[in-house]
Amino acid sequence: MSRLKKALYTALVVGSLYGCKDSIVGVLHPRISQTATLENFVDIGYNANLENISQATRKMLRNDSLINTKTISGPSYSEIIRNMPKGNYSFVLGNDTTKIEVPNYLPTVDFSGLQAKLNGRDSLSAVLPNPIDKNPEDNPVPYIFARSLDGKTQVSLNGSNLLIKSNKDSLGFYQIELEFGSQKGGLGKAIFNGMIIRNNFNITSCGEITSPGNYFLQNDLNGTNSCLNIHDTHEVYVDCLGKKITANNPLSGNSVINITNVNKFSLLNCTINPINVPSNQIPDNLYVLNSFYGTITNNTFIGYAPVRIQGSSNLQLSSNNFIKSFYQQDSSNNNIIENNRFDSDFHGAGLIILNKGFGNTIKRNFADGHGNFDDGIIIQSESSDTISENTLQNFWDCGIESTGLIRNTIITNNTIKKALYCGIGGWYWNSMQGNTYSRNRVDSSGTLFTFARRYALLPGESFVYFTDNTFTDNVLTNVNNMRGYATDIEMSQSSFGEVDRSKFVARNNIFSNNDFGTGPGPYIEPRSSIIDGGGNKCGPPSLSQLTSPLVCHNP
């Protein structure tokens, strides 16, 4: 064998022994990847993988300024970096850079449970709860000022001490606006709701309430089919003082408590439960019809019986406990559903359902469907809603599902876990205009987003829209691969051809800084409707789209 042949042969043997395909001398090239996700609002979950290299130096920057350097060891490395100040963070590891933002959150405060009742012209001194900012560096949060929104009270503020005095001849609900925070940390506002009363009544049995006043339960109540009927009045304040209200043998259409044609009301501290319900009957725990400016606070609703709101607006439903119960409202506007807990192992459509309203807010609720309820939240033909900071888990279908035309709605900062089919989606009569989907975290679900169109045009509907929507900073982890795509959006045609393609209007949908997870996709049609805002992370292209519709980085 010649010297040249012998040298080549030796090099090839060495290369094959080291598993090298890239060079004749067997050099293995290092491969580095990393991810950063936002957890618990201000913690950063960091993961890195090192191949063909044992260690690497990581640089961590905040707002382009170096914070620290750290040597990490492979092949895999994980850590939680806790309580990070707001800012834009970059992690530089070898030639790989990943970025994440810790937002500047606005401070919030919870007034539920705070004494707010004024008798006649008496004054009330209240120690306000401390506002809280999710950014640790912005705490403590001071109160700045307070003012009456309706002229019924005189208010003064000293630190967290609020002094309220009712004005002459004032009666019923009053509202005080408080502002808190700082220019650096952001300013928050909240409404303190109370009632000025002159008439006190004790309730000892089921019956009707038709006059203004302050009503206190003296004992548990039990009625047949229903119990309390509050109607055709104003300024009614009912405090159950922890007592129970039940209705025996109720049918569908019956309600334990009925509130009809009431302007300004409160229902507090009640445990409400239909009992001995006949099979195939679904009565209501609470039914509110054509009533306005009410608060429903600190109640417990038990059993497969909804709280149902119809044609009623400017309500606040807060700090209630739904045990196997659920919430549904129709044709109702500017309602706030916040800080409630939903826990049900029954099979049903959704634990929170909104239909044909606008300006509603669903925030900071916890909902667990135990794998039986289809969805956590359903919005149907709604506009200008806000769905934020909810924790939704264990649903057979989706965490949040929309049907019909949804317009100018913000869905942000929600945490969705183990929603089998999708994190956020919609397909029944689905149409989407001007919505924002941002900073949602979806884990152990079929997709991050699933949107399509099923069924023909509705009466009065001329087109199907997928226009002017924004998808930014959303994250999918641990995709379950049920759908085959990490995100599946098909808004160029209806699922079974029910709507002619010419009736689809799709344009100007922005996708930026989303992490679509490791599954195939995203699949998005039509491609012409997409504006790529950059910073997206994706798995391999789907089988249906051999190239990704977005410029993607590996997650």
N, C-alpha and C positions, 0 to 999 in steps of 0.2 A: 504494500500500500504506500502510495507516495506521501510525502510530508504534508502537502496541502490537504489531500483527502483525509489523512489521519487527524489533522487539526480540526477540520470541519466535523468529522464524525464525533470527536471528543466533545466539541461544543454542543452538538445536537443531543448527545446523551446527557450532558449536564443540564441542558435546558429541560429535557423531558423529566429528569428526576425531580426538578423543582416546580414542575407543573406550569412552566412559562410558555405562553403563546405569543408574547409581545416582543421578545428579543432572543437572540440566539444564545445569550449567556444566562438566561433564566432570571431576569430581574422582575420582581412582583411589584406592581404599582399600587400605592396606598389608595384606598377609597374611603371617603369620609362623608357622613350625612348627619344632619341634626334637625330637631324640631323644637319649637317653643310654643306652649299653649297657655292661655290665661285661665287660672283656676281660683275660685273663691274671690273673684274680683281683682285682687292685688297680688296673688301668688303666681309665679311663673313655673310651669312644669317643663323641665328641660330634659331632652333625651338625645343621645349621640351614639352612633355606631362607627366603629373603626375596623377596617379590614386591611390586612397586610401591613399594619402599623400598630405598635403596642401602646404608644402614647402620642398625645398632641396637645399643643398649647391653645387654650381658648381665651379670646379677648371678649370682654363684656363692656359694651358702650351704652351710655344713656344720653340721648339727645346729642349724639356724635362725639361725646366726651368719654374717654376711657375710665371705667370704674375699677376694673381689676383684671388680672390675668390669672389663669389657673391651668395646671397640667392635669389632664384627665386621662384615664387608662381604659383601654378597650378590653374585649371587643364591643361591649355595650356599657353605657354609663347613663345614670338617671339621677336627678335631684329635683327637689322643690325649693325654689328660691322665694322666700316668704316676705310679705309685707313690703313690697317694692313701691317706691314713690311713683307718682304719675309721670309719664314720659314715654318716649319712643326708644325701645331697646334693640340693640343689634348684638348678635353672637357671631363672632368670627372664629372659625375652626378650620385651619388649613386654607383651602380655597373656597370653602363653603360659608355663606352668610345667611342667617335667618333673622327675621325681624318680628317684633311684636310690640303692641302698644298697651300700656296700662292707662286707661282713660282718666280724665278729670271728672270724677263723679260729683253730682250735686248732692248736698246734704239733704237728709230727710228726717222727719219726726213722726211719731205715732201718738196721736191724742186719744186713742181708744181707751175706755175705762176711766178717763179723767172726769171728775165731777163738773157738770156744766149747767146745773139747774138753778135758776134764780126764782125766788118767791116774791112776786110783786116788785116793790122798789128796793128790795134788799140788795146788798152788794155781796160779791163772791170773790174770795182771794184764792188763787190756784197756783200751786208750784208746778211749773211746766216741766215735762220730761226733757232730757237733754237731746238736742238734735245730734244725729250721727252722720259722719261722712265716711264712705268706704275707703277713701284715701287716708291712711293712718296719720300722715303728716299734717292733715287739715283739721284734726281734732285737738282740743275741744272746739265745738262750734257755738259761737255766741248768738243770742237773740239780738236783733237790731231794732225793730220797732213793731208795734201792734196798732191796728186801726179797725174800727167798726165798719163793716161793709153795708149795713142796712140802717144805720142811725138809731137803732133800738137801745144801744148801750153806750156808756162812756168807759174808756179803757185807759189804763196806764201800765207801763212795763218798767220793772226794775230788775235787771238781770234776768233770771228765770221766774220771777214772781209777777203774776198777772193779776191786776185788780180790775174787776168788772162791776159796773153799776148800771141797773136798768133805768131808762128814761121814763118820764111820766106817761102813763097810759100805754106803755109798750106791752105786748103780749105775744106769746108764741115763740117760734124759732128765731134765734139770732145767729149771726156769723161774725167772727173776728178773724182777720187775716194777720198772720205773723210772718215776718221775714227774718231769716237767720243766715249766717255764713260770713264770708269775707270775699273781697275782690280776688285774692289769691286762690282760695279754695272753691270759689263759686257761691252763688247766692241761691237759697232755697226759699220757697213759700209754702205755707200750709194754712188750711182753714180750720178754725176751732168752732165747732157747732154746739149750740146750747139751746135752752128753752126757758122762756119766762112764763111762769104759771101763777095762777091765783086760786084755782080750784083743785082740791085733792080729793080723790075717791078711792075707796077700797073695793077690790073685786073678790068675791067669795064664791061665785058660780058662773057658769057659761051664760052668754047672752049677748045683747047688742050694746054698742057704744055709739051714740049719735050726738054727743055734746063735747065741746073742747074741755080739756082738763088733764090732770095728772093722775094716772090710774096705777094702783099698786096691787099685785096679787097677794092675798093673805094665806092662800093654801093651794094645793094642787087642784087642777080642774079637769073634769072628764065629761065630755058630751057625747051625744049620739049623732053620728055622721059628721058633725062639726062642733065647734065650741064658741069661739069669739067671732062676732060679725061687727066690724067697725066700718061705718059707711056714712056718706053724705054729711060730712062735718069738716072741721079744720082744727089744727093745733091739738093733736091728741098724743099724749106721751104715756106709753105703757111699759112699766117695769115689772117683770115677773119675779124679781128678787131671788132668782135661782129656782123657782117653782116649776112644776111640770104642767103642760097643757096637752091633753090627749083627746082623741075622738075615736069612738068605738064603732066598728063595722062601717067605715066610710066607703063610698063608691067612687069611681072615676067621676070627676066633676065636683066632688065635695072637697072642702079644705078645712083643716083644723082651725086655722085663723084666716079670715077673709077681710081685706081692706079695700074698699071701693069708694071712689069719689071723695078722697080725703086729701086736703091740701095741708102739708106740713104735719108729719107724724114721726114717732120713734117707737121702735120695738126693741126692748133690751132684756138681756139676762133670762131668756126663756129656754126651756127644754120642750121641744114640740115633737109629737109622735102620733101618727095614726096607728091604732091597734086593732087586731082581729080583722085585718083587711081581707075581704073575699078574694078568691083566686081570680086572676086576670083583671083585677081592678087596680088602677093607679091613681089614688087621690093625691091632693096637694098638702104638703106641710103648711105652706103659706101661699096665698094667692093675692096679688096686688093688682088692681085694675083702675085705670084712669086716676091715678094718684101721683102727687108731686111733692118734691122737697122732703123726702123722708130719709131716716137713718134706721138701718137694721143691723144691730151690733151685739156681739158677745152672746149669740144664741147657739143652741145645739139643735140641729135638725136630724131626726133619726128615721131610718127606713127608706124603702124604695118609693119615695114620694118627693116630688120636686118642690123647690121654692120657685114659683112661677110669677113672672112680672109681665104685664101686658098693658101697652099704651100708657106707661108711667115713666116719668123722666126726672132727672136731677135727684136721683136716689144714691145713697152711699151704703153699700153692703160690706161690712168690715168685721174682721176678727170673729167670724162665726165658724162653727165646727159642723161639717156635713158627714154624718156617719151613715153610709149607704145611700145617702140622699144626693141630689144634684140640683143645678141651677139652670133655669131657662128663662129668657126674656124675648118678647116679640114687640116690634114697633115701638121701641123705647130708646130714649136718647140721653146722652150726657150723664150716664150712670157710672159709678165707680165701684168696681168689685175688687177688693184688696185685702190682703193679709188673712184670707180664709184658708181653712184646711178641708180638703175633700178626700175621703177614704172609703172606697166602695169595691166590693168583690162581686156585685151584681153585674149582669150583662146589660149594657145600655149604649146609646149613641155617643154621648159626650157628657163629661162632668160639668162643664160650663158651656152653655149654648147661647149665642146672640143671633137674632134674626131681624133683618130689615130695620136697622137703626143707624144712628151716627153719633160720633163724638163720645163713644163709650171707652172706658179704661178698665183693663184687667191687669192687675199688677201684684207682684209679691204673694201670689197664692201658691200653696202646695197641693198637688193632686196625685193620688196613687190609684190607678185603675186595676191593680192586681192581675193584669193580663186579660181581664174580662171586658171592661169598657173599651169601646172602639177607640175613642179619642179623648185627649185631655180637654182641649178647647176647640169648639166649632164656631166659626163666624159665617153667617149666611147673608149675602146681599147687604153688607155693611160698608160704611165709609167713615173715614177720619177717626178710626179707633186707634188706641194704643194698647199693645199687649207686651208687657215688659216684666223682667225679673221674676218670672214664674218658674217653679220647679215641677216638672211633669214627668211621671215615671210609670212604667209597666202598663202599656196600652197595646191592645191587639192590632190597632191600625196606626195612627199617627199621634204625635204629641199635640200638634196644632193642625187642624184641617179647615179649609175654606171652601165654600160652595157659592155659586152665583157670582155676580160682579162685586169685586172687592176694590175699593178706591181709596187712595190717599191714607193708607193705614200703615202704622209703624209696628213692626214685630221685632223686638230687640232684647238682648241680654237675657234670653230664656235658657234654662238648662233642661234638656230633654234626655231621658235615659230609658233604654229598653222599650222604645216604641217600635214594634215589630216591623211594620211596613215602611214608615218614613218618619223623619223628624218633623218636617213641615211640608204640607202638600195640599193639593186640591184638584178635583177632576169633575165632579158633578156640576154641570152647567158653569164650569169655571171660566172666569174672565178677570183680568188683572190690569189695573191702571194706577200708576204713580205710587206704588207701595215701596216701603223700605224694609229690608230684611237684614239685620246687622247684629253682629256679636252674639249670635245664638250658638250654643254648645250642644251638640247631639252626640250621644254615645250609645253603642251597641244597638244600632238601628239599621233598617234596610237601606235607607238613603239619607242624605242631608236634606235634599229637596226632591219632591215628586210633583210635577204639575202637568196636567193634560186637560182635554175637553171631552166630556161625554154628554150625550143627549143633544137634541135639536135646540134651535134658538127659542127662547122664551117669548111670550107675547110682549111686544114693545122692544124687543132686543133685535138690533139690526146687524151687529158685528160681534165677533169674539175678539177681545183685546188682550195683548201681551205687550204693553207699552209703558215706557218711562219708569220701570221698576229698577231698584238698586239692591244689589246683593253684595255685602261687604263684611269682611272679618268674621265670617261664619266658619265653624270647625266641626268636622265629623271624625270621631275616633271609633275604632273597633267595629267597622261595618260588618253586618252579619251576612252580606252577600245574598240576601233573599231576592233582591230585585235584579241582580246581575250588573247594575250600574250603581256607582256611589252617589250620583245625582241623575235624575231622569226627567227632563223637561221636553215635552212634545206639544208645542203650541202652533204648529203649522197646519194641522188637520185634526179632525175629531177622531176619537178612538175607533168608531165603527162607521165612519162616513156620514154621520147624521147631519153635519154642517158642511156646506160647500167650501172648498179651499179659498174661494174668492172672498169669503166673509171673515177671514182671519186677518187682523191688523196686528203686526208684530214689529216693533222697532225700539231702539234707544233703551235697551236694558243693560245696565252696567254691572259687571262682575269684577270685583277687586279684592285682593288679600284674603280670599277664601281658602280654607284647607279642606279639600274634598275627600281626604282620606286615601287609603291604599287600594281600594277597589277600582274596577274599570270605570272610566268616564272622567269628567261628566259627559253625559249625552244631552245635547241642547239643540233643538230645532225650532224655528229656522235659524241658521247661523247668521243670516243677515240682520237678525234682531239684536245681535250681541255687540256691545262695546267692551273691549277688553281693557279694564283699568289697571291690569298688571298685578303682580304679587300673588297670583293664585298657585296653589299646590294641588297636584292631581296624581292619580295612579296612572296605569297604562291606558291608552285609548280603548274605547269600547269596540266590540266586534262590529257594531253597526256604523261607527264613525272611525275609520282607520287612522285618522289624525284628529287630535283634540281640537275642539272649537275654540279653546283658549291657549295662550302661551303659558305653559305650566312648568313648574319646578317639581321635582320629586318630593313627596312629603317626608 
